[in-house]
Amino acid sequence: MNPNKIPCTIKFAVNPRSQSKSEGFAFDVEPKGLTIDPHKHKYVTVSFSPTEMKQYGGIFEAMVENGDP
């Protein structure tokens, strides 16, 4: 959602929660980035595609370009 008066460009990522190889990783996000016009909103899709029965974990990140750190 962009409540501001100017468009914003955002990049999306889903990263592993830990460096453990036993945890596995089966997440993806689409689109990887987009621009949201002023006072509008858009949706992204996070998919989960496990390859085996085990614990999975990920961290979703939305990074606004030129935004406050």
C-alpha positions in Angstrom: 0.0 0.0 0.0 1.3 3.5 -0.9 -0.4 6.2 1.3 2.0 8.9 -0.1 1.6 11.4 -2.9 4.4 10.0 -5.0 4.9 6.6 -6.6 7.2 4.1 -4.9 9.3 1.3 -6.2 9.6 -1.9 -4.1 11.7 -5.0 -4.4 10.5 -8.2 -2.8 12.5 -11.3 -1.6 12.0 -14.4 0.6 15.2 -15.5 2.2 16.1 -18.5 4.4 15.4 -18.0 8.1 18.7 -19.7 8.9 21.8 -21.0 7.2 20.9 -24.6 8.2 20.8 -27.0 5.3 18.6 -29.3 7.2 15.8 -26.7 7.3 15.4 -26.5 3.6 13.9 -23.7 1.5 10.8 -23.9 -0.6 9.5 -20.3 -0.9 9.3 -17.9 -3.8 7.7 -14.4 -4.4 6.2 -13.0 -7.6 6.7 -10.3 -8.8 10.3 -9.6 -7.6 9.6 -5.9 -7.8 6.9 -3.3 -8.8 5.9 0.3 -8.6 2.9 1.4 -6.7 1.1 4.6 -7.7 0.1 7.2 -5.1 -2.8 6.2 -2.9 -3.0 2.7 -4.5 -2.1 -0.9 -3.5 -1.0 -4.0 -5.2 -0.6 -7.7 -4.2 2.3 -10.0 -4.4 2.2 -13.8 -4.2 4.4 -15.8 -1.9 4.4 -19.5 -3.0 5.4 -22.5 -0.9 6.5 -25.7 -2.8 8.0 -28.2 -0.4 10.0 -31.1 -1.8 10.0 -33.3 1.2 8.4 -33.7 4.7 10.5 -31.5 6.9 10.5 -28.1 8.6 10.8 -25.0 6.4 11.2 -21.3 7.3 11.6 -18.1 5.4 11.7 -14.3 5.9 9.6 -12.1 3.6 11.3 -8.7 2.8 9.8 -5.7 1.1 12.4 -3.0 0.4 11.4 0.5 -0.8 13.9 2.0 -3.1 15.3 5.3 -1.7 13.2 4.8 1.4 14.2 5.5 5.0 16.5 2.8 6.4 
